Amino acid sequence: MLSRRRLITVAVGGLGVATAAVVTSNVSSRLEAQAVTAAATASPVEPQVLVGPVSVVDGHTVVRVAARGAGTELLTSTGAFTTEGGSLVPSGLRLLSLSRGVALQALSEHPTVVSTKAEEGLTEAFAVFEALDGSEDVEVLLPGFGLVGSVPLVTPAQTGFSVS
């Protein structure tokens, strides 16, 4: 018998949706099982976490992660980001490219990324990585949610952020 359900919807660059569900059963050990599924079509549920777009700008790959509502708490409680000096700093987030055979950690020193199309009610955070070659989609490992696949790698003109 299930005692609690929590459903989080993660949108992939506005093109697809990944749903992460955490279900706890009434077994004595109270183990939590996590399931992550990906859907290629839009969901009628408004996503709580948005991953993407990803773009290579000035020799760096930038990943945008945004959350609705209690965004800062949602992004930090999973371990994807920490707060330092009032800013969200990537900690557990990883950029993967299975087609390129690459797994990257966020850079600790990088240029400043500024949102140019911030949506009201949305908390945005950016992670900066080494530059990737090519234009194939990437995967983002988002702690607490799992692997988010098929995140589009777009041109800088198609993003809602700039690097300074």
Residue frames as a rotation matrix with the C-alpha (Angstrom) as fourth column:
MET 1
0.582 0.813 0.000 0.00
0.813 -0.582 0.000 0.00
0.000 0.000 -1.000 0.00
LEU 2
-0.324 -0.693 0.644 1.34
0.670 -0.649 -0.361 3.42
0.668 0.314 0.675 -0.90
SER 3
0.152 0.355 -0.923 1.42
0.940 -0.341 0.024 6.10
-0.306 -0.871 -0.385 1.75
ARG 4
0.308 -0.114 -0.944 2.84
-0.008 -0.993 0.118 9.09
-0.951 -0.029 -0.307 -0.10
ARG 5
0.246 -0.246 0.938 3.36
0.958 0.211 -0.196 10.24
-0.150 0.946 0.287 -3.68
ARG 6
0.243 -0.239 -0.940 5.24
-0.046 -0.971 0.235 13.20
-0.969 -0.014 -0.247 -5.04
LEU 7
0.402 -0.058 0.914 5.38
0.876 0.317 -0.365 14.02
-0.268 0.947 0.178 -8.71
ILE 8
0.072 -0.472 -0.879 7.84
-0.082 -0.881 0.467 16.49
-0.994 0.038 -0.103 -10.21
THR 9
0.780 0.183 0.599 7.73
0.566 0.203 -0.799 17.39
-0.267 0.962 0.055 -13.89
VAL 10
-0.079 -0.889 -0.452 10.96
0.118 -0.458 0.881 18.38
-0.990 0.016 0.141 -15.60
ALA 11
0.928 0.371 -0.023 10.78
0.047 -0.177 -0.983 20.07
-0.369 0.912 -0.182 -19.01
VAL 12
0.006 -0.935 0.354 13.64
0.708 0.254 0.659 19.59
-0.706 0.246 0.664 -21.43
GLY 13
-0.856 -0.492 -0.157 14.44
0.271 -0.686 0.675 22.83
-0.440 0.536 0.721 -23.18
GLY 14
-0.327 0.827 -0.458 10.74
-0.622 -0.553 -0.555 23.38
-0.712 0.103 0.695 -23.75
LEU 15
-0.377 0.120 -0.919 10.62
-0.876 0.277 0.395 20.52
0.302 0.953 0.001 -26.26
GLY 16
-0.142 0.288 -0.947 10.06
0.062 0.957 0.282 17.38
0.988 -0.019 -0.153 -24.21
VAL 17
0.351 0.297 0.888 9.17
-0.846 -0.306 0.437 16.42
0.401 -0.905 0.144 -20.67
ALA 18
-0.490 -0.427 -0.760 10.77
0.071 0.849 -0.523 14.11
0.869 -0.311 -0.385 -18.15
THR 19
0.493 0.712 0.499 8.75
-0.540 -0.199 0.818 13.14
0.682 -0.673 0.287 -15.11
ALA 20
-0.668 -0.695 -0.265 10.42
-0.144 0.470 -0.871 12.20
0.730 -0.544 -0.414 -11.86
ALA 21
0.475 0.864 0.166 8.26
-0.434 0.066 0.898 10.45
0.766 -0.499 0.406 -9.30
VAL 22
-0.783 -0.611 0.113 9.19
-0.389 0.341 -0.856 9.57
0.485 -0.714 -0.505 -5.75
VAL 23
0.349 0.920 -0.180 6.90
-0.482 0.340 0.807 6.99
0.804 -0.195 0.562 -4.18
THR 24
-0.717 -0.531 0.452 7.22
-0.651 0.276 -0.708 5.77
0.251 -0.801 -0.543 -0.59
SER 25
-0.003 0.713 -0.701 5.54
-0.116 0.696 0.708 2.55
0.993 0.084 0.081 0.47
ASN 26
0.560 0.339 0.756 4.45
-0.760 -0.154 0.632 1.38
0.331 -0.928 0.172 3.93
VAL 27
0.527 -0.436 -0.729 7.16
0.319 0.897 -0.305 -1.27
0.787 -0.072 0.612 4.16
SER 28
0.826 -0.139 -0.546 9.06
0.545 -0.048 0.837 -1.33
-0.142 -0.989 0.036 7.45
SER 29
-0.158 -0.985 -0.064 12.29
0.908 -0.171 0.384 0.00
-0.389 0.003 0.921 5.94
ARG 30
0.620 0.514 -0.592 10.46
0.270 -0.849 -0.454 2.99
-0.737 0.122 -0.665 4.32
LEU 31
-0.477 -0.821 0.314 12.62
0.563 -0.011 0.826 2.77
-0.675 0.571 0.467 1.21
GLU 32
0.328 0.519 -0.789 12.06
-0.352 -0.708 -0.612 5.39
-0.876 0.479 -0.049 -1.46
ALA 33
-0.110 -0.293 0.950 12.00
0.776 0.572 0.266 4.26
-0.621 0.766 0.164 -5.07
GLN 34
-0.076 0.036 -0.996 12.75
-0.370 -0.929 -0.005 6.80
-0.926 0.368 0.084 -7.75
ALA 35
0.014 0.131 0.991 11.57
0.822 0.563 -0.086 6.44
-0.569 0.816 -0.099 -11.31
VAL 36
-0.261 -0.124 -0.957 12.42
-0.334 -0.919 0.210 8.78
-0.906 0.374 0.199 -14.13
THR 37
0.043 0.329 0.943 10.61
0.806 0.547 -0.228 8.56
-0.591 0.770 -0.242 -17.43
ALA 38
-0.759 -0.297 -0.579 10.89
-0.090 -0.834 0.544 10.67
-0.645 0.465 0.607 -20.54
ALA 39
0.243 0.860 0.449 8.06
0.649 0.200 -0.734 11.67
-0.721 0.470 -0.510 -22.84
ALA 40
-0.683 -0.557 0.472 8.51
0.707 -0.344 0.618 13.17
-0.182 0.756 0.629 -26.27
THR 41
-0.127 0.719 0.684 5.28
0.590 -0.499 0.634 15.13
0.797 0.484 -0.361 -26.16
ALA 42
-0.634 -0.052 0.772 4.18
-0.391 -0.839 -0.378 18.10
0.668 -0.541 0.511 -24.09
SER 43
-0.664 0.377 -0.645 2.52
0.703 0.609 -0.367 17.40
0.254 -0.698 -0.670 -20.76
PRO 44
0.237 0.811 0.535 -0.68
0.384 -0.584 0.715 19.09
0.892 0.036 -0.450 -19.56
VAL 45
0.725 -0.092 -0.682 1.05
0.671 -0.129 0.730 19.49
-0.155 -0.987 -0.032 -16.17
GLU 46
0.839 -0.461 0.288 3.08
-0.319 -0.847 -0.426 22.70
0.440 0.266 -0.858 -15.92
PRO 47
0.312 -0.790 -0.527 6.72
0.566 0.601 -0.565 21.69
0.763 -0.122 0.635 -15.39
GLN 48
0.974 -0.017 -0.227 8.32
0.197 -0.443 0.875 22.60
-0.115 -0.897 -0.428 -12.06
VAL 49
0.131 -0.979 -0.154 11.91
-0.015 -0.157 0.987 22.29
-0.991 -0.128 -0.035 -13.29
LEU 50
0.986 0.115 -0.120 13.11
-0.107 -0.108 -0.988 23.37
-0.127 0.987 -0.094 -16.74
VAL 51
0.159 -0.965 0.210 16.42
0.245 0.245 0.938 22.10
-0.956 -0.098 0.275 -18.12
GLY 52
-0.379 -0.387 0.841 17.87
0.909 0.016 0.417 23.88
-0.175 0.922 0.346 -21.13
PRO 53
0.952 -0.268 -0.149 18.63
-0.029 0.404 -0.914 25.32
0.305 0.875 0.377 -23.43
VAL 54
0.410 -0.912 -0.010 22.31
0.431 0.184 0.883 24.52
-0.804 -0.367 0.469 -23.61
SER 55
0.980 -0.112 0.167 24.62
0.098 -0.458 -0.884 26.65
0.175 0.882 -0.437 -25.73
VAL 56
0.129 -0.986 -0.108 28.31
0.972 0.104 0.211 27.06
-0.197 -0.132 0.972 -26.43
VAL 57
0.924 0.188 0.334 29.16
0.234 -0.967 -0.104 30.73
0.303 0.175 -0.937 -25.82
ASP 58
0.580 -0.744 0.331 32.65
-0.708 -0.662 -0.245 32.26
0.402 -0.092 -0.911 -25.83
GLY 59
-0.320 -0.816 -0.481 34.44
-0.492 0.577 -0.652 28.94
0.810 0.029 -0.586 -25.37
HIS 60
-0.891 0.111 0.441 32.11
-0.374 0.372 -0.849 27.68
-0.258 -0.922 -0.290 -22.60
THR 61
-0.542 0.792 -0.279 29.05
0.278 0.482 0.831 25.44
0.793 0.373 -0.482 -22.57
VAL 62
-0.855 0.324 0.404 26.22
-0.518 -0.550 -0.655 27.01
0.010 -0.770 0.638 -20.55
VAL 63
-0.594 0.705 -0.387 23.29
0.552 0.708 0.442 25.01
0.585 0.049 -0.809 -19.15
ARG 64
-0.587 0.516 0.624 20.16
-0.665 -0.747 -0.008 26.79
0.462 -0.419 0.781 -17.90
VAL 65
-0.582 0.499 -0.642 18.15
0.656 0.755 -0.008 25.20
0.480 -0.426 -0.767 -15.09
ALA 66
-0.700 0.430 0.571 15.03
-0.518 -0.856 0.010 26.94
0.493 -0.289 0.821 -13.82
ALA 67
-0.724 0.492 -0.484 12.38
0.655 0.711 -0.256 26.12
0.218 -0.502 -0.837 -11.23
ARG 68
-0.160 0.784 0.599 8.90
-0.038 -0.612 0.790 27.44
0.986 0.104 0.128 -10.49
GLY 69
0.787 0.609 -0.097 7.51
0.093 0.038 0.995 28.34
0.610 -0.792 -0.027 -7.08
ALA 70
0.828 -0.516 0.220 10.00
-0.319 -0.110 0.941 27.52
-0.462 -0.849 -0.256 -4.33
GLY 71
0.888 -0.398 -0.232 12.72
-0.128 0.269 -0.955 27.30
0.442 0.877 0.188 -6.96
THR 72
0.028 -0.944 0.329 15.80
-0.807 -0.216 -0.550 27.96
0.590 -0.250 -0.768 -4.85
GLU 73
-0.012 0.038 0.999 14.74
-0.854 0.519 -0.030 25.38
-0.520 -0.854 0.026 -2.27
LEU 74
0.888 0.405 0.215 13.89
-0.227 0.796 -0.561 22.84
-0.399 0.450 0.799 -4.96
LEU 75
0.719 -0.656 -0.228 17.25
-0.223 0.093 -0.970 23.24
0.658 0.749 -0.080 -6.72
THR 76
-0.189 -0.845 0.501 19.32
-0.831 -0.135 -0.540 23.18
0.524 -0.518 -0.676 -3.52
SER 77
0.258 0.349 0.901 17.45
-0.848 0.529 0.038 20.40
-0.463 -0.773 0.433 -1.70
THR 78
0.993 0.120 -0.021 18.35
-0.113 0.835 -0.539 17.95
-0.047 0.537 0.842 -4.46
GLY 79
0.345 -0.936 0.066 22.07
0.308 0.179 0.934 18.77
-0.887 -0.302 0.350 -4.34
ALA 80
0.490 -0.134 0.861 22.14
0.867 -0.027 -0.498 20.13
0.090 0.991 0.103 -7.89
PHE 81
0.103 -0.399 0.911 23.02
0.152 -0.899 -0.410 23.61
0.983 0.181 -0.032 -6.60
THR 82
-0.088 -0.116 -0.989 24.20
0.994 -0.067 -0.081 25.27
-0.057 -0.991 0.121 -3.38
THR 83
0.844 0.321 0.430 23.82
0.350 -0.937 0.013 28.87
0.407 0.139 -0.903 -2.33
GLU 84
-0.104 -0.899 -0.426 26.89
0.979 -0.169 0.117 31.03
-0.177 -0.405 0.897 -1.92
GLY 85
-0.850 -0.265 -0.455 26.59
0.270 -0.961 0.055 34.76
-0.452 -0.076 0.889 -1.29
GLY 86
-0.113 0.918 -0.379 22.95
-0.318 -0.395 -0.862 34.74
-0.941 0.023 0.337 -2.37
SER 87
-0.050 0.034 -0.998 23.72
-0.999 0.004 0.050 33.07
0.006 0.999 0.034 -5.72
LEU 88
0.827 0.309 0.469 22.96
-0.288 0.950 -0.118 29.56
-0.482 -0.038 0.875 -6.91
VAL 89
-0.104 -0.935 -0.339 26.20
-0.981 0.041 0.188 27.67
-0.161 0.352 -0.922 -7.59
PRO 90
0.605 0.345 -0.718 26.21
-0.547 0.835 -0.060 24.26
0.579 0.429 0.694 -9.34
SER 91
-0.041 -0.627 0.778 27.42
-0.945 0.276 0.173 21.43
-0.323 -0.728 -0.604 -7.13
GLY 92
-0.262 -0.030 0.965 26.05
-0.114 0.993 0.000 18.02
-0.958 -0.110 -0.264 -8.15
LEU 93
0.748 0.595 -0.294 24.92
-0.300 -0.092 -0.949 18.90
-0.592 0.799 0.110 -11.68
ARG 94
-0.356 -0.858 0.370 26.79
0.086 0.364 0.927 17.13
-0.931 0.362 -0.055 -14.51
LEU 95
0.390 0.360 -0.848 26.79
-0.812 -0.299 -0.501 17.70
-0.434 0.884 0.176 -18.26
LEU 96
-0.196 -0.386 0.901 26.99
0.050 0.914 0.402 14.48
-0.979 0.124 -0.160 -20.26
SER 97
0.255 0.284 -0.924 27.23
-0.943 -0.141 -0.303 13.71
-0.216 0.948 0.232 -23.91
LEU 98
0.371 -0.051 0.927 26.89
-0.124 0.987 0.103 10.02
-0.920 -0.153 0.360 -24.54
SER 99
0.954 0.022 0.299 27.46
0.289 0.202 -0.936 10.52
-0.081 0.979 0.186 -28.27
ARG 100
0.578 -0.785 0.221 30.76
-0.487 -0.550 -0.678 12.34
0.654 0.285 -0.701 -27.56
GLY 101
0.380 -0.402 -0.833 31.78
0.622 0.777 -0.091 10.11
0.684 -0.484 0.545 -24.63
VAL 102
-0.595 -0.573 0.564 32.05
0.071 -0.736 -0.673 13.12
0.800 -0.361 0.479 -22.30
ALA 103
0.494 0.651 -0.577 31.06
0.758 0.003 0.653 13.73
0.427 -0.759 -0.492 -18.66
LEU 104
-0.393 -0.653 0.647 31.80
0.323 -0.757 -0.568 17.22
0.861 -0.014 0.509 -17.31
GLN 105
-0.010 0.288 -0.958 31.68
0.978 -0.198 -0.069 18.93
-0.210 -0.937 -0.279 -13.92
ALA 106
0.871 0.353 0.341 30.77
0.413 -0.903 -0.118 22.61
0.267 0.244 -0.932 -13.74
LEU 107
-0.136 -0.943 0.302 33.72
0.571 -0.324 -0.754 25.01
0.809 0.070 0.583 -13.76
SER 108
0.175 0.155 -0.972 34.40
0.958 -0.254 0.132 26.81
-0.226 -0.955 -0.193 -10.49
GLU 109
-0.310 -0.290 -0.905 35.77
0.082 -0.957 0.279 29.89
-0.947 0.012 0.321 -12.28
HIS 110
-0.368 0.316 0.874 33.80
0.924 0.225 0.308 31.13
-0.099 0.922 -0.375 -15.27
PRO 111
-0.915 0.108 0.388 32.27
0.023 -0.948 0.317 34.24
0.402 0.299 0.865 -16.84
THR 112
-0.688 0.725 -0.035 29.03
-0.152 -0.192 -0.970 35.65
-0.710 -0.661 0.242 -15.46
VAL 113
-0.788 0.548 0.282 25.83
0.521 0.348 0.779 34.43
0.329 0.761 -0.560 -17.12
VAL 114
-0.788 0.547 -0.283 22.87
-0.255 -0.708 -0.658 36.83
-0.561 -0.446 0.697 -17.18
SER 115
-0.318 0.785 0.531 19.28
0.818 0.510 -0.265 35.98
-0.479 0.350 -0.805 -18.08
THR 116
-0.988 -0.017 -0.153 17.92
-0.065 -0.855 0.515 38.20
-0.139 0.519 0.844 -20.86
LYS 117
-0.380 0.908 -0.175 14.38
-0.445 -0.014 0.895 36.74
0.811 0.418 0.409 -20.91
ALA 118
-0.999 -0.032 -0.031 13.63
0.013 0.444 -0.896 36.01
0.042 -0.896 -0.443 -17.25
GLU 119
-0.260 0.959 -0.112 10.09
0.138 0.151 0.979 34.75
0.956 0.239 -0.171 -16.76
GLU 120
-0.238 0.243 0.940 8.17
-0.859 -0.505 -0.087 35.96
0.454 -0.828 0.329 -13.70
GLY 121
0.626 0.500 0.598 7.88
-0.759 0.566 0.322 33.32
-0.177 -0.656 0.734 -10.97
LEU 122
0.893 -0.384 -0.235 10.86
0.223 0.831 -0.509 31.40
0.391 0.402 0.828 -12.31
THR 123
0.629 -0.772 0.088 14.16
-0.435 -0.255 0.863 30.98
-0.644 -0.581 -0.497 -10.45
GLU 124
0.911 -0.343 -0.228 16.98
-0.100 0.353 -0.930 30.57
0.400 0.871 0.287 -12.97
ALA 125
0.488 -0.842 0.229 20.42
-0.322 0.071 0.944 29.12
-0.811 -0.534 -0.237 -12.36
PHE 126
0.811 -0.293 -0.506 23.24
-0.500 0.100 -0.860 28.55
0.302 0.951 -0.066 -14.80
ALA 127
0.570 -0.705 0.421 26.07
0.101 0.569 0.816 26.04
-0.815 -0.422 0.396 -14.87
VAL 128
0.663 -0.449 -0.599 29.16
-0.748 -0.412 -0.520 26.68
-0.013 0.793 -0.610 -17.01
PHE 129
0.660 -0.410 0.630 31.26
0.207 0.905 0.372 23.84
-0.722 -0.115 0.682 -18.41
GLU 130
-0.543 -0.833 -0.105 34.13
-0.038 -0.100 0.994 23.36
-0.839 0.544 0.023 -20.85
ALA 131
-0.075 0.501 -0.862 33.10
-0.913 -0.382 -0.143 23.92
-0.402 0.776 0.486 -24.46
LEU 132
0.041 0.178 0.983 31.61
0.200 0.963 -0.183 21.01
-0.979 0.204 0.004 -26.39
ASP 133
-0.830 -0.279 -0.484 32.11
-0.433 -0.225 0.873 20.45
-0.352 0.934 0.066 -30.10
GLY 134
-0.865 0.494 0.089 29.26
0.432 0.640 0.635 19.60
0.257 0.588 -0.767 -32.46
SER 135
-0.660 0.703 0.263 25.55
-0.682 -0.708 0.183 20.29
0.315 -0.059 0.947 -32.36
GLU 136
-0.359 0.529 -0.769 24.12
0.230 0.848 0.477 17.01
0.905 -0.005 -0.426 -31.04
ASP 137
0.610 0.666 0.430 21.77
-0.348 -0.262 0.900 17.03
0.712 -0.699 0.071 -28.04
VAL 138
-0.608 -0.790 0.079 23.28
-0.371 0.194 -0.908 16.51
0.702 -0.582 -0.411 -24.59
GLU 139
0.313 0.631 -0.710 22.21
0.503 0.524 0.687 14.88
0.806 -0.572 -0.153 -21.34
VAL 140
-0.257 -0.331 0.908 22.13
-0.592 -0.689 -0.418 16.58
0.764 -0.645 -0.019 -17.95
LEU 141
-0.255 0.113 -0.960 22.45
0.653 0.753 -0.085 14.62
0.713 -0.649 -0.266 -14.70
LEU 142
-0.194 0.343 0.919 20.25
-0.505 -0.838 0.206 16.51
0.841 -0.425 0.336 -12.26
PRO 143
-0.931 -0.215 -0.294 20.59
0.114 0.596 -0.795 15.15
0.346 -0.774 -0.531 -8.71
GLY 144
-0.694 0.719 0.049 17.25
-0.157 -0.084 -0.984 14.25
-0.703 -0.690 0.171 -7.19
PHE 145
0.299 0.815 -0.496 15.64
-0.722 -0.147 -0.676 13.99
-0.624 0.561 0.544 -10.62
GLY 146
0.403 -0.229 0.886 17.92
0.389 0.919 0.061 11.70
-0.828 0.321 0.460 -12.60
LEU 147
-0.704 -0.688 0.178 19.26
0.381 -0.154 0.911 11.85
-0.600 0.709 0.371 -16.12
VAL 148
0.428 0.785 -0.449 17.48
-0.034 -0.482 -0.875 14.33
-0.903 0.390 -0.180 -18.39
GLY 149
-0.368 -0.594 0.715 18.11
0.613 0.423 0.667 13.35
-0.699 0.684 0.209 -22.00
SER 150
-0.117 0.264 0.958 17.79
0.976 -0.146 0.160 15.05
0.182 0.954 -0.240 -25.36
VAL 151
0.436 0.151 -0.887 18.51
0.427 -0.903 0.056 18.56
-0.792 -0.403 -0.458 -24.09
PRO 152
0.778 -0.069 0.624 19.02
0.610 -0.152 -0.778 20.65
0.148 0.986 -0.076 -27.24
LEU 153
-0.204 -0.872 -0.444 22.35
0.654 -0.459 0.602 22.34
-0.729 -0.168 0.664 -27.91
VAL 154
0.687 0.595 0.417 21.35
0.718 -0.466 -0.517 25.61
-0.114 0.655 -0.747 -29.60
THR 155
-0.150 -0.710 0.688 23.08
0.692 -0.573 -0.439 28.68
0.706 0.410 0.578 -30.98
PRO 156
-0.776 -0.204 -0.597 23.66
0.604 -0.516 -0.608 31.63
-0.183 -0.832 0.523 -28.59
ALA 157
-0.880 0.468 0.076 21.02
-0.389 -0.804 0.449 33.66
0.271 0.366 0.890 -30.47
GLN 158
-0.138 0.866 -0.481 18.35
-0.074 0.475 0.877 31.07
0.988 0.156 -0.001 -29.53
THR 159
-0.396 -0.072 -0.916 18.97
0.825 0.410 -0.389 31.30
0.403 -0.909 -0.103 -25.77
GLY 160
0.677 0.633 0.376 17.52
0.331 -0.718 0.612 33.60
0.658 -0.290 -0.695 -23.15
PHE 161
0.788 -0.481 -0.384 20.90
0.322 -0.209 0.923 34.40
-0.525 -0.851 -0.010 -21.58
SER 162
0.749 -0.641 0.167 24.18
-0.132 -0.392 -0.911 36.16
0.649 0.660 -0.378 -22.30
VAL 163
0.539 -0.690 -0.484 27.73
0.842 0.428 0.328 35.74
-0.019 -0.584 0.812 -21.04
SER 164
0.836 -0.290 0.465 29.84
-0.164 -0.942 -0.292 38.66
0.523 0.168 -0.836 -19.85
